[in-house]
Amino acid sequence: MLTITSILLLLATRSLASPVALNEPQSLEARSAEHYKRWDDANPLKKRAVNPNTVNVLTPDQLTDQRNKLLLAQTETAREAILFPHPPNASNDTFQFINNTVTPPTGGSIVLSTITNFPALGSTGLGAAVGFVNPCGLNTPHWHPRSNEILTVVQGTLVGALILENDSGFGNVVGGAPPIIGALPQINTTLTNYTAMLFPKGLIHWQFNPECEPAVFVAGFDSPDPGRAEAARGFFSAKPDEVIQASTGYSDFLTPAQIKALRPTLTSSFTSIVESCAKKCGIPFE
């Protein structure tokens, strides 16, 4: 049994061996690294093993070859021969969604299962996605030009929103309906575990994780090639700059220099973490 003296000596030895003095303030980088390490260690998503039997290991050229053969197949028997050449192996009929952005401060990632990387979907009219949304992560406003989407939260909390189509006139015509000016109506709600939301084809929508814990969603599409068009990136890609200025009606405020500065920063997936949420959750924001 250890005596009180031996316990005190042990604690003193461990304190002396520590590379950081107890009263020494840590830098922002050190605190961030420690914060992320604690978050990462406690995050169950990283602990989930990947089943190697469900990982499609085909190269891009092999995927293209398989996709072309399936599109040309005339019967289900022919399709089965292409998809299942070595029964009971099911690798051509399974898709592994892998979360490779568990560690913050990334906003997260979306893993899509479409005809591009899963040729078996080609004639099914189906597509799927799994989104891993880190604390304060935003799935930027976008729309799917070829598919409806139904999204279900399976872990955590997300705010889901969509912008309604509401235009009764096309142009400023004498005697016609006046053009609509101002923001379009928005529908939004908080989605928790096992709550689904429908995002109709062609409508701009987005999701945001307002909490300090990760969230996960599963989404289904009624097309194997749903597509994704970014609202901000698409709009600010227009040239010349006068097109954007005229569209917004802010030619006095939105200058060509500001437009030029915006273009290189626009993304096609998750953006950086949202600043106000990051401050609430103690996540460094750049």
Secondary structure, DSSP 8 states (H G I E B T S, - for coil): ---HHHHHHHHHHHHHH-SS-TT----HHHHHHHHHHHHHHH-GGGG----GGG-----HHHHHHHHHHHHH--SHHHHHHHH-SSTT--GGG---------STTS-EEEEEE-TTT-GGGTTTT-EEEEEEE-TT-EEEEEE-TT--EEEEEEES-EEEEEE------SS--TTS-----S---EEEEEE-TT-EEEE-TT--EEEE--SSS-EEEEEEESSS----EEHHHHHHT-SSHHHHHHHHT-TTTS-HHHHHHHGGG--SSB-S--HHHHHHHT----
